[in-house]
Amino acid sequence: MPKNVKLPWIKVGYKYFSKEGPKGLKVEPIARKVGKSKSSFYHLFADLEAFTEVLLAYHLLQAKEITDKIQACEQMMPDMIPVLLEATEDLLFNRQLRIHRDNPDFKTCFEETNKLLATSISPIWIAALGLEGQSYLADLVLNLTIENFYLSITEETLTAEWLVAYLDNIRLMVREMIKNKA
């Protein structure tokens, strides 16, 4: 875990990145929000590149906490919806990583967080979609769902209602695929 003196900077930078991506990482507005001087930032992080590395490491820690909570869920709905809503800022951070994955560090972090998510959600996902015994198909659908999910979410649309409808649509699509295959 980052040192306590760095944590306010990290939380503010994390929030800015979640909303605006890398263009939101500007020292002066972050320092203003933290209530410190710009020189304090540079004393702690050297430069924006070093700060961004710390944010990516923090995001991986956040992702691990979220996946632990997901693993404790028994069902996709309703158990997992509150976990996802509690993690809105983290999901939006991951969305920015997805959008800016032309940056190799962002791409790596995005892929690592998705691996964590896929591993934690897999048993619930398979059961929710009725794909027991078809883990390969469940994984393919999950990968497409994750990709589309990050293209679709915004701070305004990431609500319980939207999540339920989104997951219901995925389940409906899978049922139709299975029905049409038979």
PyRosetta script that sets phi, psi and omega in degrees:
from pyrosetta import init, pose_from_sequence

init()
pose = pose_from_sequence("MPKNVKLPWIKVGYKYFSKEGPKGLKVEPIARKVGKSKSSFYHLFADLEAFTEVLLAYHLLQAKEITDKIQACEQMMPDMIPVLLEATEDLLFNRQLRIHRDNPDFKTCFEETNKLLATSISPIWIAALGLEGQSYLADLVLNLTIENFYLSITEETLTAEWLVAYLDNIRLMVREMIKNKA")
pose.set_psi(1, 139.6)
pose.set_omega(1, -179.9)
pose.set_phi(2, -61.3)
pose.set_psi(2, 154.3)
pose.set_omega(2, 177.5)
pose.set_phi(3, -59.9)
pose.set_psi(3, 147.5)
pose.set_omega(3, -178.0)
pose.set_phi(4, -56.3)
pose.set_psi(4, -35.0)
pose.set_omega(4, -178.6)
pose.set_phi(5, -66.5)
pose.set_psi(5, -26.9)
pose.set_omega(5, 179.4)
pose.set_phi(6, -85.8)
pose.set_psi(6, -23.1)
pose.set_omega(6, -172.0)
pose.set_phi(7, -57.5)
pose.set_psi(7, -44.4)
pose.set_omega(7, 177.7)
pose.set_phi(8, -58.9)
pose.set_psi(8, -39.1)
pose.set_omega(8, 177.7)
pose.set_phi(9, -63.7)
pose.set_psi(9, -44.2)
pose.set_omega(9, -178.1)
pose.set_phi(10, -64.0)
pose.set_psi(10, -45.2)
pose.set_omega(10, -178.5)
pose.set_phi(11, -63.6)
pose.set_psi(11, -41.0)
pose.set_omega(11, 178.6)
pose.set_phi(12, -68.1)
pose.set_psi(12, -46.3)
pose.set_omega(12, 178.5)
pose.set_phi(13, -61.2)
pose.set_psi(13, -38.3)
pose.set_omega(13, 179.3)
pose.set_phi(14, -62.5)
pose.set_psi(14, -44.0)
pose.set_omega(14, 179.0)
pose.set_phi(15, -64.0)
pose.set_psi(15, -44.9)
pose.set_omega(15, -180.0)
pose.set_phi(16, -63.3)
pose.set_psi(16, -43.8)
pose.set_omega(16, 179.2)
pose.set_phi(17, -63.4)
pose.set_psi(17, -40.6)
pose.set_omega(17, 180.0)
pose.set_phi(18, -58.8)
pose.set_psi(18, -37.0)
pose.set_omega(18, -177.2)
pose.set_phi(19, -86.0)
pose.set_psi(19, -39.9)
pose.set_omega(19, -169.4)
pose.set_phi(20, -121.2)
pose.set_psi(20, -5.1)
pose.set_omega(20, -175.8)
pose.set_phi(21, 75.3)
pose.set_psi(21, -161.0)
pose.set_omega(21, -175.8)
pose.set_phi(22, -62.3)
pose.set_psi(22, -26.3)
pose.set_omega(22, 179.0)
pose.set_phi(23, -68.0)
pose.set_psi(23, -17.1)
pose.set_omega(23, 177.4)
pose.set_phi(24, -80.7)
pose.set_psi(24, -6.8)
pose.set_omega(24, -179.1)
pose.set_phi(25, -91.5)
pose.set_psi(25, 85.9)
pose.set_omega(25, 177.0)
pose.set_phi(26, -122.8)
pose.set_psi(26, 130.7)
pose.set_omega(26, -171.4)
pose.set_phi(27, -60.2)
pose.set_psi(27, -46.3)
pose.set_omega(27, -174.5)
pose.set_phi(28, -60.9)
pose.set_psi(28, -50.7)
pose.set_omega(28, 178.5)
pose.set_phi(29, -64.1)
pose.set_psi(29, -35.4)
pose.set_omega(29, 177.9)
pose.set_phi(30, -65.2)
pose.set_psi(30, -45.8)
pose.set_omega(30, 179.5)
pose.set_phi(31, -60.8)
pose.set_psi(31, -42.6)
pose.set_omega(31, 178.6)
pose.set_phi(32, -59.2)
pose.set_psi(32, -46.1)
pose.set_omega(32, -178.5)
pose.set_phi(33, -65.6)
pose.set_psi(33, -37.3)
pose.set_omega(33, 178.9)
pose.set_phi(34, -74.6)
pose.set_psi(34, -24.4)
pose.set_omega(34, -178.8)
pose.set_phi(35, 85.1)
pose.set_psi(35, 29.0)
pose.set_omega(35, 179.8)
pose.set_phi(36, -129.1)
pose.set_psi(36, 174.3)
pose.set_omega(36, 179.6)
pose.set_phi(37, -86.6)
pose.set_psi(37, 161.4)
pose.set_omega(37, 176.4)
pose.set_phi(38, -60.7)
pose.set_psi(38, -35.3)
pose.set_omega(38, -179.6)
pose.set_phi(39, -64.6)
pose.set_psi(39, -29.6)
pose.set_omega(39, 175.9)
pose.set_phi(40, -63.2)
pose.set_psi(40, -40.4)
pose.set_omega(40, 177.2)
pose.set_phi(41, -58.4)
pose.set_psi(41, -51.4)
pose.set_omega(41, -175.9)
pose.set_phi(42, -68.1)
pose.set_psi(42, -26.8)
pose.set_omega(42, 175.1)
pose.set_phi(43, -66.5)
pose.set_psi(43, -36.5)
pose.set_omega(43, -177.0)
pose.set_phi(44, -86.4)
pose.set_psi(44, -35.3)
pose.set_omega(44, -168.9)
pose.set_phi(45, -122.5)
pose.set_psi(45, -4.7)
pose.set_omega(45, 179.6)
pose.set_phi(46, 71.4)
pose.set_psi(46, -55.4)
pose.set_omega(46, 179.4)
pose.set_phi(47, -160.4)
pose.set_psi(47, 176.6)
pose.set_omega(47, -178.8)
pose.set_phi(48, -64.9)
pose.set_psi(48, -31.9)
pose.set_omega(48, 178.4)
pose.set_phi(49, -64.1)
pose.set_psi(49, -44.7)
pose.set_omega(49, 177.8)
pose.set_phi(50, -65.1)
pose.set_psi(50, -39.2)
pose.set_omega(50, 178.0)
pose.set_phi(51, -63.2)
pose.set_psi(51, -42.6)
pose.set_omega(51, 179.2)
pose.set_phi(52, -62.1)
pose.set_psi(52, -40.1)
pose.set_omega(52, 176.6)
pose.set_phi(53, -60.0)
pose.set_psi(53, -40.7)
pose.set_omega(53, 178.3)
pose.set_phi(54, -65.8)
pose.set_psi(54, -40.4)
pose.set_omega(54, 178.1)
pose.set_phi(55, -62.6)
pose.set_psi(55, -40.1)
pose.set_omega(55, 179.3)
pose.set_phi(56, -65.7)
pose.set_psi(56, -41.3)
pose.set_omega(56, 177.2)
pose.set_phi(57, -64.2)
pose.set_psi(57, -41.3)
pose.set_omega(57, 177.6)
pose.set_phi(58, -62.4)
pose.set_psi(58, -41.0)
pose.set_omega(58, 179.6)
pose.set_phi(59, -62.1)
pose.set_psi(59, -40.0)
pose.set_omega(59, 177.5)
pose.set_phi(60, -63.9)
pose.set_psi(60, -38.5)
pose.set_omega(60, 175.3)
pose.set_phi(61, -63.2)
pose.set_psi(61, -42.8)
pose.set_omega(61, 177.6)
pose.set_phi(62, -61.3)
pose.set_psi(62, -44.0)
pose.set_omega(62, -179.3)
pose.set_phi(63, -61.3)
pose.set_psi(63, -39.8)
pose.set_omega(63, 178.5)
pose.set_phi(64, -63.9)
pose.set_psi(64, -41.1)
pose.set_omega(64, 177.3)
pose.set_phi(65, -63.0)
pose.set_psi(65, -43.0)
pose.set_omega(65, -179.3)
pose.set_phi(66, -64.9)
pose.set_psi(66, -44.3)
pose.set_omega(66, -179.0)
pose.set_phi(67, -66.0)
pose.set_psi(67, -32.6)
pose.set_omega(67, 174.2)
pose.set_phi(68, -62.0)
pose.set_psi(68, -41.1)
pose.set_omega(68, 178.4)
pose.set_phi(69, -66.9)
pose.set_psi(69, -39.1)
pose.set_omega(69, 179.3)
pose.set_phi(70, -64.5)
pose.set_psi(70, -40.7)
pose.set_omega(70, 179.9)
pose.set_phi(71, -63.1)
pose.set_psi(71, -25.2)
pose.set_omega(71, 178.4)
pose.set_phi(72, -79.2)
pose.set_psi(72, -11.5)
pose.set_omega(72, -179.9)
pose.set_phi(73, -75.9)
pose.set_psi(73, 142.6)
pose.set_omega(73, 178.5)
pose.set_phi(74, -93.0)
pose.set_psi(74, -30.9)
pose.set_omega(74, -178.4)
pose.set_phi(75, -136.1)
pose.set_psi(75, 155.9)
pose.set_omega(75, 178.1)
pose.set_phi(76, -61.6)
pose.set_psi(76, -52.9)
pose.set_omega(76, 178.1)
pose.set_phi(77, -122.8)
pose.set_psi(77, 133.5)
pose.set_omega(77, 7.6)
pose.set_phi(78, -95.1)
pose.set_psi(78, -3.9)
pose.set_omega(78, -170.0)
pose.set_phi(79, -59.9)
pose.set_psi(79, -42.0)
pose.set_omega(79, -171.8)
pose.set_phi(80, -82.7)
pose.set_psi(80, -22.4)
pose.set_omega(80, -177.2)
pose.set_phi(81, -57.7)
pose.set_psi(81, -49.6)
pose.set_omega(81, 179.0)
pose.set_phi(82, -62.1)
pose.set_psi(82, -33.4)
pose.set_omega(82, 177.9)
pose.set_phi(83, -63.9)
pose.set_psi(83, -44.6)
pose.set_omega(83, 180.0)
pose.set_phi(84, -67.1)
pose.set_psi(84, -40.1)
pose.set_omega(84, 179.5)
pose.set_phi(85, -67.3)
pose.set_psi(85, -36.4)
pose.set_omega(85, 176.8)
pose.set_phi(86, -64.3)
pose.set_psi(86, -27.0)
pose.set_omega(86, -177.4)
pose.set_phi(87, -98.9)
pose.set_psi(87, 22.7)
pose.set_omega(87, -176.6)
pose.set_phi(88, -52.3)
pose.set_psi(88, -49.2)
pose.set_omega(88, -178.4)
pose.set_phi(89, -61.3)
pose.set_psi(89, -38.8)
pose.set_omega(89, 179.2)
pose.set_phi(90, -67.1)
pose.set_psi(90, -40.3)
pose.set_omega(90, 178.0)
pose.set_phi(91, -65.1)
pose.set_psi(91, -39.4)
pose.set_omega(91, 178.0)
pose.set_phi(92, -69.1)
pose.set_psi(92, -34.1)
pose.set_omega(92, 174.4)
pose.set_phi(93, -61.5)
pose.set_psi(93, -45.9)
pose.set_omega(93, 179.8)
pose.set_phi(94, -63.9)
pose.set_psi(94, -35.5)
pose.set_omega(94, 176.0)
pose.set_phi(95, -59.4)
pose.set_psi(95, -43.9)
pose.set_omega(95, 178.4)
pose.set_phi(96, -63.8)
pose.set_psi(96, -37.5)
pose.set_omega(96, 175.6)
pose.set_phi(97, -61.2)
pose.set_psi(97, -41.9)
pose.set_omega(97, 179.6)
pose.set_phi(98, -62.8)
pose.set_psi(98, -46.6)
pose.set_omega(98, -178.9)
pose.set_phi(99, -62.5)
pose.set_psi(99, -39.0)
pose.set_omega(99, -174.5)
pose.set_phi(100, -106.0)
pose.set_psi(100, 33.5)
pose.set_omega(100, -176.3)
pose.set_phi(101, -73.9)
pose.set_psi(101, 2.9)
pose.set_omega(101, 170.7)
pose.set_phi(102, -68.6)
pose.set_psi(102, -19.8)
pose.set_omega(102, 172.0)
pose.set_phi(103, -80.2)
pose.set_psi(103, 119.3)
pose.set_omega(103, -175.6)
pose.set_phi(104, -56.8)
pose.set_psi(104, -36.1)
pose.set_omega(104, 179.0)
pose.set_phi(105, -67.5)
pose.set_psi(105, -38.9)
pose.set_omega(105, 178.2)
pose.set_phi(106, -66.8)
pose.set_psi(106, -42.7)
pose.set_omega(106, 179.6)
pose.set_phi(107, -61.0)
pose.set_psi(107, -45.3)
pose.set_omega(107, 179.8)
pose.set_phi(108, -61.9)
pose.set_psi(108, -45.3)
pose.set_omega(108, 179.9)
pose.set_phi(109, -64.1)
pose.set_psi(109, -42.6)
pose.set_omega(109, 177.9)
pose.set_phi(110, -59.7)
pose.set_psi(110, -46.1)
pose.set_omega(110, -179.6)
pose.set_phi(111, -65.0)
pose.set_psi(111, -40.5)
pose.set_omega(111, 179.2)
pose.set_phi(112, -64.9)
pose.set_psi(112, -42.9)
pose.set_omega(112, -180.0)
pose.set_phi(113, -67.1)
pose.set_psi(113, -35.7)
pose.set_omega(113, 178.4)
pose.set_phi(114, -68.6)
pose.set_psi(114, -34.6)
pose.set_omega(114, 175.1)
pose.set_phi(115, -63.1)
pose.set_psi(115, -44.3)
pose.set_omega(115, 177.8)
pose.set_phi(116, -59.7)
pose.set_psi(116, -46.7)
pose.set_omega(116, -179.8)
pose.set_phi(117, -61.9)
pose.set_psi(117, -47.8)
pose.set_omega(117, -177.4)
pose.set_phi(118, -60.9)
pose.set_psi(118, -41.5)
pose.set_omega(118, 179.7)
pose.set_phi(119, -64.9)
pose.set_psi(119, -42.2)
pose.set_omega(119, -176.7)
pose.set_phi(120, -74.1)
pose.set_psi(120, -34.0)
pose.set_omega(120, -173.9)
pose.set_phi(121, -88.9)
pose.set_psi(121, -17.6)
pose.set_omega(121, -170.9)
pose.set_phi(122, -49.0)
pose.set_psi(122, -53.2)
pose.set_omega(122, -178.3)
pose.set_phi(123, -61.4)
pose.set_psi(123, -41.8)
pose.set_omega(123, 179.2)
pose.set_phi(124, -67.2)
pose.set_psi(124, -41.3)
pose.set_omega(124, -178.4)
pose.set_phi(125, -60.6)
pose.set_psi(125, -49.1)
pose.set_omega(125, -178.8)
pose.set_phi(126, -59.3)
pose.set_psi(126, -45.3)
pose.set_omega(126, -180.0)
pose.set_phi(127, -65.9)
pose.set_psi(127, -43.1)
pose.set_omega(127, -177.4)
pose.set_phi(128, -63.9)
pose.set_psi(128, -33.0)
pose.set_omega(128, -178.9)
pose.set_phi(129, -90.9)
pose.set_psi(129, -5.9)
pose.set_omega(129, -178.1)
pose.set_phi(130, 68.8)
pose.set_psi(130, 35.6)
pose.set_omega(130, -176.5)
pose.set_phi(131, -110.9)
pose.set_psi(131, 33.0)
pose.set_omega(131, 176.3)
pose.set_phi(132, -57.3)
pose.set_psi(132, 134.4)
pose.set_omega(132, -178.2)
pose.set_phi(133, 81.4)
pose.set_psi(133, 0.2)
pose.set_omega(133, -179.3)
pose.set_phi(134, -129.9)
pose.set_psi(134, 51.1)
pose.set_omega(134, -175.2)
pose.set_phi(135, -61.8)
pose.set_psi(135, -31.1)
pose.set_omega(135, 177.8)
pose.set_phi(136, -62.1)
pose.set_psi(136, -46.6)
pose.set_omega(136, 178.2)
pose.set_phi(137, -64.4)
pose.set_psi(137, -42.2)
pose.set_omega(137, 178.5)
pose.set_phi(138, -59.9)
pose.set_psi(138, -40.5)
pose.set_omega(138, 178.6)
pose.set_phi(139, -65.7)
pose.set_psi(139, -41.2)
pose.set_omega(139, 177.8)
pose.set_phi(140, -61.7)
pose.set_psi(140, -45.4)
pose.set_omega(140, 179.7)
pose.set_phi(141, -64.9)
pose.set_psi(141, -40.2)
pose.set_omega(141, 178.9)
pose.set_phi(142, -62.1)
pose.set_psi(142, -44.1)
pose.set_omega(142, 179.6)
pose.set_phi(143, -61.4)
pose.set_psi(143, -43.1)
pose.set_omega(143, 176.9)
pose.set_phi(144, -65.8)
pose.set_psi(144, -40.1)
pose.set_omega(144, -180.0)
pose.set_phi(145, -63.3)
pose.set_psi(145, -44.3)
pose.set_omega(145, -179.9)
pose.set_phi(146, -63.1)
pose.set_psi(146, -46.3)
pose.set_omega(146, -179.8)
pose.set_phi(147, -58.3)
pose.set_psi(147, -49.1)
pose.set_omega(147, 179.9)
pose.set_phi(148, -66.6)
pose.set_psi(148, -37.9)
pose.set_omega(148, -179.7)
pose.set_phi(149, -55.4)
pose.set_psi(149, -49.8)
pose.set_omega(149, -177.3)
pose.set_phi(150, -71.2)
pose.set_psi(150, -21.0)
pose.set_omega(150, 174.5)
pose.set_phi(151, -80.5)
pose.set_psi(151, -20.7)
pose.set_omega(151, -173.3)
pose.set_phi(152, -97.4)
pose.set_psi(152, -29.6)
pose.set_omega(152, -172.1)
pose.set_phi(153, -77.9)
pose.set_psi(153, 148.1)
pose.set_omega(153, 169.2)
pose.set_phi(154, -140.5)
pose.set_psi(154, 170.7)
pose.set_omega(154, 178.4)
pose.set_phi(155, -60.5)
pose.set_psi(155, -34.3)
pose.set_omega(155, -177.8)
pose.set_phi(156, -78.5)
pose.set_psi(156, -36.5)
pose.set_omega(156, -173.7)
pose.set_phi(157, -88.7)
pose.set_psi(157, -16.0)
pose.set_omega(157, -176.7)
pose.set_phi(158, -78.0)
pose.set_psi(158, 84.2)
pose.set_omega(158, -178.8)
pose.set_phi(159, -126.5)
pose.set_psi(159, 168.4)
pose.set_omega(159, 177.7)
pose.set_phi(160, -60.1)
pose.set_psi(160, -43.7)
pose.set_omega(160, -179.0)
pose.set_phi(161, -61.5)
pose.set_psi(161, -44.2)
pose.set_omega(161, -179.4)
pose.set_phi(162, -65.1)
pose.set_psi(162, -43.5)
pose.set_omega(162, -179.9)
pose.set_phi(163, -62.0)
pose.set_psi(163, -44.7)
pose.set_omega(163, 179.3)
pose.set_phi(164, -61.5)
pose.set_psi(164, -46.4)
pose.set_omega(164, 179.9)
pose.set_phi(165, -63.6)
pose.set_psi(165, -41.1)
pose.set_omega(165, -179.9)
pose.set_phi(166, -61.6)
pose.set_psi(166, -49.1)
pose.set_omega(166, -179.4)
pose.set_phi(167, -67.3)
pose.set_psi(167, -37.1)
pose.set_omega(167, 176.2)
pose.set_phi(168, -61.4)
pose.set_psi(168, -41.1)
pose.set_omega(168, 178.5)
pose.set_phi(169, -63.9)
pose.set_psi(169, -38.4)
pose.set_omega(169, 177.9)
pose.set_phi(170, -64.7)
pose.set_psi(170, -45.4)
pose.set_omega(170, 179.4)
pose.set_phi(171, -62.6)
pose.set_psi(171, -41.3)
pose.set_omega(171, 178.2)
pose.set_phi(172, -62.4)
pose.set_psi(172, -43.5)
pose.set_omega(172, 179.1)
pose.set_phi(173, -60.3)
pose.set_psi(173, -44.4)
pose.set_omega(173, -179.2)
pose.set_phi(174, -65.9)
pose.set_psi(174, -42.5)
pose.set_omega(174, 178.0)
pose.set_phi(175, -59.6)
pose.set_psi(175, -42.5)
pose.set_omega(175, 179.0)
pose.set_phi(176, -65.3)
pose.set_psi(176, -39.5)
pose.set_omega(176, 178.1)
pose.set_phi(177, -62.4)
pose.set_psi(177, -45.1)
pose.set_omega(177, -178.9)
pose.set_phi(178, -66.7)
pose.set_psi(178, -43.2)
pose.set_omega(178, -179.9)
pose.set_phi(179, -61.7)
pose.set_psi(179, -43.5)
pose.set_omega(179, -178.1)
pose.set_phi(180, -73.3)
pose.set_psi(180, -21.7)
pose.set_omega(180, 178.1)
pose.set_phi(181, -75.8)
pose.set_psi(181, -32.1)
pose.set_omega(181, -175.5)
pose.set_phi(182, -71.7)
pose.dump_pdb("model.pdb")
